[in-house]
Amino acid sequence: MAMHGKIVTTLELKSSAEKFYKVWRSESFHVPKHASKHIQGVDVHAGDWETAGSIRIWQYTLGGKPGVFKEEVSFDDENKIIALNGLEGDVMKIYKVYKPNWKLTPKGSGCLAELTIEFEKLHPDVPIPEVYIDLMVNLTKDIDESLSTE
């Protein structure tokens, strides 16, 4: 079984690429409001809410259990890509590399969101991060639903 890999899935969102991207680009402090079932809080550890290279610490729930994820964020404004690089937290106890990202492509009045997790396992018996791509999918859908009702 491979120790590293990538999981990719695509969702069609009601929100425009610009509106969804803006949440992650400069308003990630609103994510807990948009997706409170999954994200209970987020704090800036270094930097700020808008600068690439800033480090944030997320409090989330997965499978009914609380978790923490510390990441460094980067942005590609031209291609509407939000990339997180896992640094510490629960997920980093089983993965050496954990890099979730969103790529947003306009489609009609909404957009397509390509969700990707690049990963490298710490041990061969660690599962591929399917539960984490499910979390990304549910988080993305909740943010989209919240944005479409604003």
DSSP file with accessible surface (Angstrom, degrees, kcal/mol):
  #  RESIDUE AA STRUCTURE BP1 BP2  ACC     N-H-->O    O-->H-N    N-H-->O    O-->H-N    TCO  KAPPA ALPHA  PHI   PSI    X-CA   Y-CA   Z-CA
    1    1 A M              0   0  186      0, 0.0     2,-0.0     0, 0.0   124,-0.0   0.000 360.0 360.0 360.0 135.0    0.0    0.0    0.0
    2    2 A A        -     0   0   67      1,-0.1   119,-0.1     2,-0.0     3,-0.0  -0.316 360.0-149.9 -64.1 143.3    1.3    3.4   -1.0
    3    3 A M  S    S+     0   0   61    117,-0.1   118,-4.0   119,-0.0     2,-0.3   0.632  80.8  33.6 -87.1 -17.2    2.6    5.7    1.9
    4    4 A H  E     +A  120   0A 128    116,-0.3     2,-0.3     2,-0.0   116,-0.2  -0.922  69.0 126.8-136.0 161.6    1.6    8.9    0.0
    5    5 A G  E     -A  119   0A  29    114,-2.3   114,-2.5    -2,-0.3     2,-0.3  -0.979  42.4 -98.4 178.0-165.5   -1.1   10.0   -2.3
    6    6 A K  E     -A  118   0A 133     -2,-0.3     2,-0.4   112,-0.2   112,-0.2  -0.997  14.6-157.3-146.4 137.0   -3.8   12.4   -3.2
    7    7 A I  E     -A  117   0A  29    110,-2.2   110,-2.2    -2,-0.3     2,-0.4  -0.972  18.6-177.0-113.8 133.1   -7.6   12.3   -2.8
    8    8 A V  E     +A  116   0A  71     -2,-0.4     2,-0.3   108,-0.2   108,-0.2  -0.994   9.6 164.2-133.1 136.1   -9.6   14.6   -5.2
    9    9 A T  E     -A  115   0A  51    106,-2.2   106,-3.3    -2,-0.4     2,-0.4  -0.978  21.8-142.6-143.9 156.2  -13.3   15.3   -5.4
   10   10 A T  E     -A  114   0A  75     -2,-0.3     2,-0.4   104,-0.2   104,-0.2  -0.972  12.8-171.3-125.7 136.7  -15.3   18.0   -7.1
   11   11 A L  E     -A  113   0A  24    102,-2.6   102,-3.1    -2,-0.4     2,-0.6  -0.938  21.7-131.7-121.5 147.9  -18.5   19.7   -5.9
   12   12 A E  E     -A  112   0A 130     -2,-0.4     2,-0.3   100,-0.2   100,-0.2  -0.878  30.7-161.5 -97.4 124.2  -20.8   22.1   -7.6
   13   13 A L  E     -A  111   0A   7     98,-3.5    98,-1.7    -2,-0.6    94,-0.1  -0.802  26.2-144.9-108.3 151.0  -21.5   25.2   -5.4
   14   14 A K  S    S+     0   0  117     -2,-0.3    -1,-0.1    96,-0.2     2,-0.1   0.790  81.4  85.2 -76.6 -32.1  -24.3   27.8   -5.6
   15   15 A S  S    S-     0   0    5      1,-0.1    -2,-0.2    95,-0.1    96,-0.1  -0.383  89.1-107.3 -70.1 150.5  -21.8   30.5   -4.4
   16   16 A S     >  -     0   0   39     94,-0.1     4,-2.4     1,-0.1     5,-0.3  -0.350  27.5-114.4 -70.6 158.1  -19.7   32.3   -6.9
   17   17 A A  H  > S+     0   0    1     93,-0.6     4,-2.7     1,-0.2     5,-0.2   0.910 117.6  52.4 -59.1 -40.8  -16.0   31.4   -6.9
   18   18 A E  H  > S+     0   0  105      2,-0.2     4,-2.2     1,-0.2    -1,-0.2   0.916 110.2  46.5 -63.2 -43.8  -15.2   35.0   -5.7
   19   19 A K  H  > S+     0   0   80      2,-0.2     4,-1.2     1,-0.2    -2,-0.2   0.931 116.5  43.1 -67.9 -44.6  -17.6   34.8   -2.8
   20   20 A F  H  X S+     0   0    0     -4,-2.4     4,-1.2     1,-0.2     3,-0.4   0.929 114.4  51.1 -67.7 -43.1  -16.5   31.4   -1.6
   21   21 A Y  H  X S+     0   0   12     -4,-2.7     4,-3.1    -5,-0.3     5,-0.2   0.896 103.4  59.8 -60.4 -40.5  -12.8   32.3   -2.1
   22   22 A K  H  X>S+     0   0  112     -4,-2.2     4,-2.5     1,-0.2     5,-1.1   0.863  98.2  58.7 -59.2 -37.2  -13.2   35.5   -0.1
   23   23 A V  H  X5S+     0   0    2     -4,-1.2     4,-0.9    -3,-0.4     7,-0.3   0.945 116.7  32.8 -57.4 -47.9  -14.3   33.6    3.0
   24   24 A W  H  <5S+     0   0    4     -4,-1.2     4,-0.3    -3,-0.2    -2,-0.2   0.842 118.7  54.2 -77.3 -33.7  -11.0   31.7    3.0
   25   25 A R  H  <5S-     0   0   61     -4,-3.1    -3,-0.2    -5,-0.2    -2,-0.2   0.891 135.7  -9.7 -71.1 -40.9   -8.9   34.5    1.6
   26   26 A S  H  <5S+     0   0   23     -4,-2.5    -3,-0.2    -5,-0.2    -2,-0.2   0.473 132.1  50.3-140.8  -2.7   -9.7   37.2    4.1
   27   27 A E    ><< +     0   0   49     -5,-1.1     3,-2.6    -4,-0.9     4,-0.3  -0.068  54.1 132.8-133.1  35.0  -12.6   36.1    6.3
   28   28 A S  G >   +     0   0    0     21,-0.4     3,-1.7    -4,-0.3    -1,-0.1   0.749  65.6  75.1 -65.1 -15.8  -11.7   32.6    7.6
   29   29 A F  G 3  S+     0   0   89      1,-0.3    -1,-0.3     2,-0.1     4,-0.3   0.708  91.5  58.2 -64.8 -16.1  -12.7   33.9   11.1
   30   30 A H  G X> S+     0   0   58     -3,-2.6     4,-2.1    -7,-0.3     3,-0.6   0.565  78.6  90.9 -87.3 -10.9  -16.3   33.5    9.8
   31   31 A V  H <> S+     0   0    0     -3,-1.7     4,-2.4    -4,-0.3     8,-0.2   0.916  83.1  54.0 -55.9 -43.7  -15.9   29.7    9.0
   32   32 A P  H 34 S+     0   0   24      0, 0.0    -1,-0.2     0, 0.0     7,-0.2   0.881 109.0  50.3 -59.6 -31.8  -17.2   28.6   12.4
   33   33 A K  H <4 S+     0   0  122     -3,-0.6     3,-0.5    -4,-0.3    -2,-0.2   0.910 115.4  42.1 -68.7 -41.6  -20.3   30.7   11.8
   34   34 A H  H  < S+     0   0   12     -4,-2.1   112,-0.2     1,-0.2    -1,-0.2   0.769 131.9  22.0 -75.5 -29.1  -20.9   29.2    8.4
   35   35 A A    >X  +     0   0    1     -4,-2.4     4,-2.8    -5,-0.2     3,-1.7  -0.341  68.2 153.0-139.4  55.0  -20.1   25.6    9.4
   36   36 A S  T 34  +     0   0   82     -3,-0.5    -1,-0.1     1,-0.3    -3,-0.1   0.724  69.6  66.4 -66.0 -20.8  -20.5   25.3   13.2
   37   37 A K  T 34 S+     0   0  143      1,-0.1    -1,-0.3    -3,-0.1     3,-0.1   0.800 119.7  21.6 -66.8 -25.7  -21.3   21.6   13.1
   38   38 A H  T <4 S+     0   0   28     -3,-1.7    23,-2.2     1,-0.3     2,-0.5   0.744 124.9  46.0-112.6 -35.5  -17.8   21.0   11.9
   39   39 A I  E  <  +B   60   0A   9     -4,-2.8    -1,-0.3    21,-0.2    21,-0.3  -0.966  49.5 175.2-120.4 120.0  -15.6   24.0   13.0
   40   40 A Q  E     -     0   0A  92     19,-2.5     2,-0.3    -2,-0.5    20,-0.2   0.669  66.6 -15.5 -96.7 -19.6  -16.0   25.3   16.5
   41   41 A G  E     -B   59   0A  13     18,-1.5    18,-2.9     2,-0.0     2,-0.3  -0.974  46.8-158.1-173.8 162.0  -13.2   28.0   16.3
   42   42 A V  E     -B   58   0A  13     -2,-0.3     2,-0.3    16,-0.2    16,-0.2  -0.974  12.5-174.4-151.0 137.5  -10.2   29.3   14.6
   43   43 A D  E     -B   57   0A  96     14,-2.1    14,-2.8    -2,-0.3     2,-0.5  -0.978  28.6-117.8-131.8 148.0   -7.4   31.6   15.9
   44   44 A V  E     +B   56   0A  47     -2,-0.3    12,-0.3    12,-0.2     3,-0.1  -0.738  27.0 178.9 -82.9 125.5   -4.4   33.2   14.3
   45   45 A H  E    S+     0   0A 107     10,-3.3     2,-0.3    -2,-0.5    11,-0.2   0.785  72.9   2.3 -93.7 -37.2   -1.2   31.9   15.8
   46   46 A A  E    S+B   55   0A  42      9,-1.8     9,-2.6     2,-0.1    -1,-0.4  -0.985 120.3   4.4-150.4 141.4    1.1   34.0   13.6
   47   47 A G  S    S-     0   0   63     -2,-0.3     2,-0.2     7,-0.2    -3,-0.1  -0.675  89.5 -77.7  88.9-138.4    0.5   36.6   10.9
   48   48 A D        -     0   0   70     -2,-0.3    -2,-0.1     3,-0.3    -3,-0.1  -0.757  44.3 -80.2-149.4-168.4   -3.1   37.7   10.3
   49   49 A W  S    S+     0   0   71     -2,-0.2   -21,-0.4     1,-0.2   -22,-0.0   0.644 120.6  35.6 -78.2 -16.3   -6.3   36.7    8.5
   50   50 A E  S    S+     0   0  112    -24,-0.1     2,-0.5   -23,-0.1    -1,-0.2   0.567  89.8  95.8-118.2 -11.0   -5.3   37.7    5.0
   51   51 A T  S >  S-     0   0   73     -3,-0.1     3,-1.9   -25,-0.1    -3,-0.3  -0.737  71.1-121.1 -97.5 128.9   -1.5   37.1    4.6
   52   52 A A  T 3  S+     0   0   54     -2,-0.5    22,-0.2     1,-0.3     3,-0.1  -0.347 101.9  37.5 -57.4 141.7   -0.1   34.0    2.9
   53   53 A G  T 3  S+     0   0   33     20,-3.7    -1,-0.3     1,-0.4    21,-0.1   0.284  84.3 137.3  93.3 -10.0    2.2   32.3    5.3
   54   54 A S    <   -     0   0    3     -3,-1.9    19,-2.2    19,-0.3     2,-0.5  -0.356  49.0-134.8 -66.6 151.4    0.0   33.1    8.3
   55   55 A I  E     -BC  46  72A  35     -9,-2.6   -10,-3.3    17,-0.2    -9,-1.8  -0.942  23.7-176.5-115.1 129.0   -0.5   30.2   10.7
   56   56 A R  E     -BC  44  71A   0     15,-2.3    15,-2.6    -2,-0.5     2,-0.5  -0.912  18.3-144.5-124.4 152.3   -4.0   29.4   12.1
   57   57 A I  E     -BC  43  70A  40    -14,-2.8   -14,-2.1    -2,-0.3     2,-0.4  -0.978  19.1-161.0-119.8 121.7   -5.2   26.9   14.6
   58   58 A W  E     -BC  42  69A   9     11,-3.2    11,-2.1    -2,-0.5     2,-0.5  -0.820  10.8-154.0-104.2 141.2   -8.6   25.3   14.0
   59   59 A Q  E     +BC  41  68A  57    -18,-2.9   -19,-2.5    -2,-0.4   -18,-1.5  -0.973  32.2 163.6-110.2 122.4  -10.9   23.5   16.5
   60   60 A Y  E     -BC  39  67A  15      7,-2.3     7,-2.8    -2,-0.5     2,-0.4  -0.829  35.2-127.5-134.4 170.0  -13.1   21.0   14.7
   61   61 A T  E     + C   0  66A  42    -23,-2.2     2,-0.4    -2,-0.3    -2,-0.0  -0.989  24.2 175.6-122.3 132.3  -15.3   18.0   15.3
   62   62 A L  E >  S- C   0  65A  41      3,-2.7     3,-1.6    -2,-0.4    70,-0.1  -0.977  74.1 -10.7-138.7 119.0  -14.8   14.7   13.4
   63   63 A G  T 3  S-     0   0   77     -2,-0.4    -1,-0.1     1,-0.3    68,-0.0   0.837 128.7 -56.4  62.1  32.4  -16.9   11.6   14.1
   64   64 A G  T 3  S+     0   0   69      1,-0.2    -1,-0.3     0, 0.0    -3,-0.0   0.447 117.2 110.6  80.0   1.2  -18.2   13.3   17.3
   65   65 A K  E <   -C   62   0A 154     -3,-1.6    -3,-2.7     1,-0.0    -1,-0.2  -0.892  69.2-119.2-113.2 139.0  -14.7   13.9   18.6
   66   66 A P  E     +C   61   0A 115      0, 0.0     2,-0.3     0, 0.0    -5,-0.2  -0.407  35.5 179.8 -72.9 147.5  -13.0   17.2   19.0
   67   67 A G  E     -C   60   0A   6     -7,-2.8    -7,-2.3    -2,-0.1     2,-0.4  -0.946  20.1-141.8-142.6 164.9   -9.8   17.8   17.1
   68   68 A V  E     -C   59   0A  62     -2,-0.3    22,-1.9    -9,-0.2    23,-0.5  -0.984  12.9-173.3-130.0 140.2   -7.2   20.5   16.6
   69   69 A F  E     -CD  58  89A  17    -11,-2.1   -11,-3.2    -2,-0.4     2,-0.5  -0.973   6.0-165.0-138.0 120.1   -5.4   21.4   13.3
   70   70 A K  E     +CD  57  88A  29     18,-2.7    17,-3.3    -2,-0.4    18,-1.4  -0.924  24.7 166.9-105.3 126.8   -2.5   23.9   13.0
   71   71 A E  E     -CD  56  86A   0    -15,-2.6   -15,-2.3    -2,-0.5     2,-0.4  -0.934  37.1-132.1-139.8 160.0   -1.8   25.0    9.4
   72   72 A E  E     -CD  55  85A  76     13,-2.0    13,-2.2    -2,-0.3     2,-0.3  -0.956  32.3-145.0-109.9 132.4    0.0   27.5    7.3
   73   73 A V  E     + D   0  84A   4    -19,-2.2   -20,-3.7    -2,-0.4     2,-0.3  -0.716  18.5 179.5-103.7 145.5   -2.1   29.0    4.6
   74   74 A S  E     - D   0  83A  59      9,-2.5     9,-2.7    -2,-0.3     2,-0.3  -0.960  10.6-153.4-136.9 159.3   -1.2   30.1    1.0
   75   75 A F  E     - D   0  82A  33     -2,-0.3     2,-0.5     7,-0.2     7,-0.2  -0.968  17.8-161.8-133.7 147.5   -3.3   31.6   -1.7
   76   76 A D  E  >> - D   0  81A  57      5,-2.3     5,-1.9    -2,-0.3     4,-0.8  -0.896  16.1-176.1-124.0  94.3   -3.3   31.8   -5.5
   77   77 A D  T  45S+     0   0   77     -2,-0.5     3,-0.4     1,-0.2    -1,-0.1   0.866  78.7  54.2 -63.1 -37.8   -5.6   34.7   -6.2
   78   78 A E  T  45S+     0   0  173      1,-0.2    -1,-0.2    -3,-0.1    -2,-0.0   0.921 120.5  30.5 -64.2 -42.7   -5.5   34.3  -10.0
   79   79 A N  T  45S-     0   0   76      2,-0.1    25,-0.4    26,-0.0    -1,-0.2   0.352 106.8-121.8 -99.7   5.4   -6.6   30.7   -9.9
   80   80 A K  T  <5 +     0   0   47     -4,-0.8    24,-2.5    -3,-0.4     2,-0.5   0.941  55.5 156.4  53.3  57.1   -8.7   30.9   -6.8
   81   81 A I  E   < -DE  76 103A  37     -5,-1.9    -5,-2.3    22,-0.2     2,-0.5  -0.957  29.0-165.8-116.3 129.0   -6.7   28.3   -4.9
   82   82 A I  E     -DE  75 102A   0     20,-2.5    20,-2.3    -2,-0.5     2,-0.5  -0.974  13.8-171.9-109.7 121.8   -6.6   28.1   -1.1
   83   83 A A  E     -DE  74 101A  25     -9,-2.7    -9,-2.5    -2,-0.5     2,-0.4  -0.975   7.1-166.6-122.3 127.9   -3.8   25.7    0.1
   84   84 A L  E     -D   73   0A  10     16,-2.9     2,-0.5    -2,-0.5   -11,-0.2  -0.912   5.9-157.7-110.1 140.7   -3.3   24.6    3.7
   85   85 A N  E     -D   72   0A  55    -13,-2.2   -13,-2.0    -2,-0.4    14,-0.2  -0.965  21.8-129.3-119.2 111.8   -0.1   23.0    4.9
   86   86 A G  E     +D   71   0A   7     12,-3.0    12,-0.3    -2,-0.5   -15,-0.2  -0.398  34.6 165.3 -63.3 132.9   -0.6   20.9    8.1
   87   87 A L  E     -     0   0A  62    -17,-3.3     2,-0.3     1,-0.4   -16,-0.2   0.736  60.7 -14.7-113.0 -46.7    2.0   21.7   10.8
   88   88 A E  E    S+D   70   0A 110    -18,-1.4   -18,-2.7     5,-0.0    -1,-0.4  -0.929  81.1  80.3-150.8 172.3    0.6   20.2   14.0
   89   89 A G  E    S-D   69   0A  23     -2,-0.3     3,-0.5   -20,-0.2     4,-0.4  -0.612  87.7 -42.0 116.5-175.4   -2.5   18.7   15.6
   90   90 A D  S >  S+     0   0   53    -22,-1.9     3,-1.6     1,-0.2     4,-0.3   0.886 130.5  52.0 -58.0 -44.9   -4.5   15.5   15.6
   91   91 A V  G >> S+     0   0    1    -23,-0.5     3,-1.5     1,-0.3     4,-1.4   0.852 102.4  61.2 -63.9 -30.3   -4.1   14.7   11.9
   92   92 A M  G 34 S+     0   0   34     -3,-0.5    -1,-0.3     1,-0.3    -2,-0.2   0.559  87.4  74.3 -78.1  -3.0   -0.4   15.2   12.1
   93   93 A K  G <4 S+     0   0  144     -3,-1.6    -1,-0.3    -4,-0.4    -2,-0.2   0.687 113.4  23.0 -76.9 -19.1   -0.2   12.3   14.6
   94   94 A I  T <4 S+     0   0   59     -3,-1.5    28,-2.4    -4,-0.3    29,-0.5   0.535 119.6  59.9-123.1 -12.8   -0.8    9.9   11.7
   95   95 A Y  E  <  - F   0 121A   4     -4,-1.4    26,-0.3    26,-0.3    -1,-0.2  -0.973  52.1-164.0-122.2 133.0    0.3   11.8    8.6
   96   96 A K  E    S+     0   0A 131     24,-2.6     2,-0.4    -2,-0.4    25,-0.2   0.849  91.1  28.1 -74.5 -38.1    3.8   13.2    7.9
   97   97 A V  E     + F   0 120A  40     23,-1.5    23,-2.1     2,-0.0     2,-0.3  -0.993  66.2 168.3-126.2 132.2    2.3   15.4    5.1
   98   98 A Y  E     + F   0 119A  11     -2,-0.4   -12,-3.0   -12,-0.3    21,-0.2  -0.890   5.1 165.2-146.7 108.5   -1.2   16.7    5.1
   99   99 A K  E     - F   0 118A  82     19,-2.9    19,-2.0    -2,-0.3     2,-0.2  -0.800   9.6-176.1-131.9  90.7   -2.1   19.4    2.6
  100  100 A P  E     + F   0 117A   4      0, 0.0   -16,-2.9     0, 0.0     2,-0.3  -0.614  12.4 173.7 -81.6 145.0   -5.8   20.1    1.9
  101  101 A N  E     -EF  83 116A  25     15,-2.6    15,-2.4    -2,-0.2     2,-0.4  -0.993  25.0-145.4-149.8 159.0   -6.7   22.7   -0.8
  102  102 A W  E     -EF  82 115A   5    -20,-2.3   -20,-2.5    -2,-0.3     2,-0.5  -0.985   9.1-168.0-120.2 131.6   -9.7   24.1   -2.6
  103  103 A K  E     -EF  81 114A  77     11,-2.1    11,-3.0    -2,-0.4     2,-0.5  -0.988  12.3-158.2-119.9 123.4   -9.6   25.2   -6.2
  104  104 A L  E     - F   0 113A   3    -24,-2.5     9,-0.2    -2,-0.5    -2,-0.0  -0.877  10.6-177.0-110.5 128.0  -12.6   27.3   -7.3
  105  105 A T  E     - F   0 112A  66      7,-2.6     7,-3.1    -2,-0.5   -26,-0.0  -0.987  31.0-114.7-124.9 123.3  -13.6   27.6  -11.0
  106  106 A P  E     + F   0 111A  82      0, 0.0     5,-0.3     0, 0.0     2,-0.3  -0.237  35.4 174.4 -55.6 141.6  -16.5   29.8  -12.0
  107  107 A K  E >   - F   0 110A  99      3,-2.1     3,-1.9     1,-0.2   -94,-0.1  -0.810  59.3 -52.8-150.9 108.5  -19.5   27.9  -13.5
  108  108 A G  T 3  S-     0   0   83     -2,-0.3    -1,-0.2     1,-0.3     0, 0.0  -0.361 118.4 -24.7  58.9-132.9  -22.6   29.9  -14.3
  109  109 A S  T 3  S+     0   0  116     -3,-0.1    -1,-0.3   -93,-0.1     2,-0.1   0.568 141.5  39.8 -86.5  -7.0  -23.7   31.9  -11.2
  110  110 A G  E <  S- F   0 107A   7     -3,-1.9    -3,-2.1   -94,-0.1   -93,-0.6  -0.047  81.6-124.9-112.7-143.8  -21.9   29.4   -9.0
  111  111 A C  E     -AF  13 106A   1    -98,-1.7   -98,-3.5    -5,-0.3     2,-0.5  -0.982  13.8-109.2-161.5 166.8  -18.7   27.5   -9.2
  112  112 A L  E     -AF  12 105A  55     -7,-3.1    -7,-2.6    -2,-0.3     2,-0.6  -0.914  28.1-156.0-100.9 135.1  -17.0   24.1   -9.1
  113  113 A A  E     -AF  11 104A   0   -102,-3.1  -102,-2.6    -2,-0.5     2,-0.7  -0.961   1.2-160.6-114.6 113.6  -14.9   23.4   -6.0
  114  114 A E  E     -AF  10 103A  79    -11,-3.0   -11,-2.1    -2,-0.6     2,-0.5  -0.873  11.0-160.9 -93.4 117.3  -12.1   20.9   -6.5
  115  115 A L  E     +AF   9 102A   0   -106,-3.3  -106,-2.2    -2,-0.7     2,-0.4  -0.876  13.1 177.9-102.5 129.9  -11.1   19.6   -3.1
  116  116 A T  E     -AF   8 101A   7    -15,-2.4   -15,-2.6    -2,-0.5     2,-0.5  -0.986  18.2-168.1-133.9 139.8   -7.8   17.9   -2.8
  117  117 A I  E     -AF   7 100A   0   -110,-2.2  -110,-2.2    -2,-0.4     2,-0.4  -0.980   7.3-164.9-125.2 117.7   -5.8   16.3    0.1
  118  118 A E  E     +AF   6  99A  77    -19,-2.0   -19,-2.9    -2,-0.5     2,-0.3  -0.853  24.8 171.7 -92.9 137.2   -2.2   15.5   -0.5
  119  119 A F  E     -AF   5  98A  12   -114,-2.5  -114,-2.3    -2,-0.4     2,-0.4  -0.972  32.9-161.5-146.8 158.1   -0.8   13.2    2.2
  120  120 A E  E     -AF   4  97A  60    -23,-2.1   -24,-2.6    -2,-0.3   -23,-1.5  -0.961  28.2-132.5-138.8 124.7    2.0   11.0    3.3
  121  121 A K  E     - F   0  95A   3   -118,-4.0   -26,-0.3    -2,-0.4     7,-0.0  -0.420   3.7-145.1 -74.3 150.0    1.4    8.4    6.0
  122  122 A L  S    S+     0   0   72    -28,-2.4   -27,-0.1     1,-0.2    -1,-0.1   0.780  89.2  19.8 -79.8 -29.2    3.6    8.0    9.0
  123  123 A H  S >  S-     0   0  106    -29,-0.5     3,-1.8  -120,-0.1    -1,-0.2  -0.981  79.6-117.6-139.8 151.1    3.0    4.2    9.0
  124  124 A P  T 3  S+     0   0   88      0, 0.0    -1,-0.1     0, 0.0    -3,-0.0   0.791 111.6  58.9 -59.9 -27.8    1.8    1.7    6.4
  125  125 A D  T 3  S+     0   0  139      2,-0.1     0, 0.0    -3,-0.0     0, 0.0   0.500  78.4 109.3 -84.5  -0.4   -1.3    0.8    8.5
  126  126 A V  S <  S-     0   0   10     -3,-1.8    -5,-0.1   -32,-0.1     2,-0.0  -0.557  72.6-122.0 -73.1 133.3   -2.6    4.4    8.5
  127  127 A P        -     0   0   86      0, 0.0    -1,-0.1     0, 0.0    -2,-0.1  -0.330  29.3 -94.8 -72.6 157.8   -5.7    4.7    6.4
  128  128 A I        -     0   0   68      1,-0.1     2,-2.5    -7,-0.0     3,-0.4  -0.425  51.6 -99.0 -63.9 151.5   -5.9    7.1    3.5
  129  129 A P  S  > S+     0   0    0      0, 0.0     4,-1.9     0, 0.0     3,-0.4  -0.146  73.6 138.6 -77.8  52.4   -7.6   10.3    4.8
  130  130 A E  H  > S+     0   0  116     -2,-2.5     4,-2.4     1,-0.2     5,-0.2   0.875  70.6  56.0 -61.7 -37.7  -11.1    9.6    3.5
  131  131 A V  H  > S+     0   0   81     -3,-0.4     4,-1.7     1,-0.2    -1,-0.2   0.849 108.2  49.8 -64.8 -29.4  -12.7   10.9    6.8
  132  132 A Y  H  > S+     0   0   25     -3,-0.4     4,-2.4     2,-0.2    -1,-0.2   0.849 108.3  49.9 -79.4 -32.8  -10.9   14.2    6.2
  133  133 A I  H  X S+     0   0   12     -4,-1.9     4,-2.7     2,-0.2    -2,-0.2   0.905 110.2  52.8 -69.6 -34.9  -12.0   14.6    2.6
  134  134 A D  H  X S+     0   0   89     -4,-2.4     4,-2.7     2,-0.2     5,-0.2   0.913 108.2  50.5 -62.2 -40.9  -15.5   13.9    3.9
  135  135 A L  H  X S+     0   0   21     -4,-1.7     4,-2.9     2,-0.2     5,-0.2   0.936 110.6  49.1 -61.4 -44.7  -15.0   16.6    6.5
  136  136 A M  H  X S+     0   0    7     -4,-2.4     4,-2.7     2,-0.2    -2,-0.2   0.910 111.4  49.8 -60.5 -42.9  -13.9   19.0    3.7
  137  137 A V  H  X S+     0   0   20     -4,-2.7     4,-2.7     2,-0.2    -2,-0.2   0.952 114.4  43.5 -61.0 -50.1  -16.9   18.1    1.6
  138  138 A N  H  X S+     0   0   70     -4,-2.7     4,-2.3     2,-0.2    -2,-0.2   0.909 115.0  49.4 -65.3 -40.1  -19.3   18.7    4.5
  139  139 A L  H  X S+     0   0    9     -4,-2.9     4,-2.5    -5,-0.2     5,-0.2   0.935 112.2  48.4 -62.2 -45.3  -17.6   21.9    5.5
  140  140 A T  H  X S+     0   0    0     -4,-2.7     4,-2.7    -5,-0.2    -2,-0.2   0.922 111.6  49.1 -63.3 -44.3  -17.6   23.2    1.9
  141  141 A K  H  X S+     0   0  108     -4,-2.7     4,-2.7     1,-0.2    -1,-0.2   0.905 111.9  49.0 -63.1 -41.5  -21.3   22.4    1.5
  142  142 A D  H  X S+     0   0   36     -4,-2.3     4,-2.4     2,-0.2    -2,-0.2   0.912 112.2  47.5 -66.5 -41.5  -22.2   24.1    4.8
  143  143 A I  H  X S+     0   0    0     -4,-2.5     4,-2.9     2,-0.2     5,-0.2   0.945 113.0  49.5 -63.1 -45.1  -20.2   27.2    3.9
  144  144 A D  H  X S+     0   0   10     -4,-2.7     4,-2.3    -5,-0.2    -2,-0.2   0.928 111.2  48.8 -59.7 -46.1  -21.9   27.3    0.5
  145  145 A E  H  X S+     0   0   92     -4,-2.7     4,-0.8     1,-0.2    -1,-0.2   0.922 112.8  48.0 -60.6 -44.3  -25.4   26.9    1.9
  146  146 A S  H >< S+     0   0   28     -4,-2.4     3,-0.8  -112,-0.2     4,-0.4   0.925 112.8  47.9 -63.9 -43.1  -24.7   29.7    4.4
  147  147 A L  H >< S+     0   0    4     -4,-2.9     3,-1.0     1,-0.2    -1,-0.2   0.861 107.0  56.6 -66.6 -33.9  -23.3   32.0    1.7
  148  148 A S  H 3< S+     0   0   49     -4,-2.3    -1,-0.2     1,-0.2    -2,-0.2   0.670 107.8  48.5 -75.5 -12.8  -26.2   31.3   -0.6
  149  149 A T  T <<        0   0  102     -3,-0.8    -1,-0.2    -4,-0.8    -2,-0.2   0.419 360.0 360.0-103.8   0.7  -28.7   32.5    2.1
  150  150 A E    <         0   0  129     -3,-1.0    -3,-0.0    -4,-0.4    -4,-0.0  -0.472 360.0 360.0 -78.2 360.0  -26.9   35.7    2.9
